[in-house]
Amino acid sequence: QKTRELTWRGRDFLQAAFARLGLEYVPSHANFVLVRVGDGKRVFAELMQVGVIIRDMNAYGLPEWIRVSIGTAGQNERFLAELERVLGR
């Protein structure tokens, strides 16, 4: 139950942040969120350079999207900070 609650809080945090940033996302009921970032491969590569692991969705025919797994509060905050940096926001 604790893990589920952590995931729900993290998912809500990320989805609220995406909305605040004006990023389109697919509302999720899982432990990940799909978010449109423009060039998914570039965002993937730049985040990997700083040790933040996400998935680009190019192989699924969604080159503008990434998949973000929900982590701990600290991991989610770090991902968001790095995403904002990469996107120039």
Secondary structure, 3 states (H helix, E strand, C coil): CHHHHHHHHHHHHHHHHHHHCCCCEECCCCCEEEEECCCHHHHHHHHHHCCCCCEEEHHHCEEEEEEEECCCHHHHHHHHHHHHHHHCC
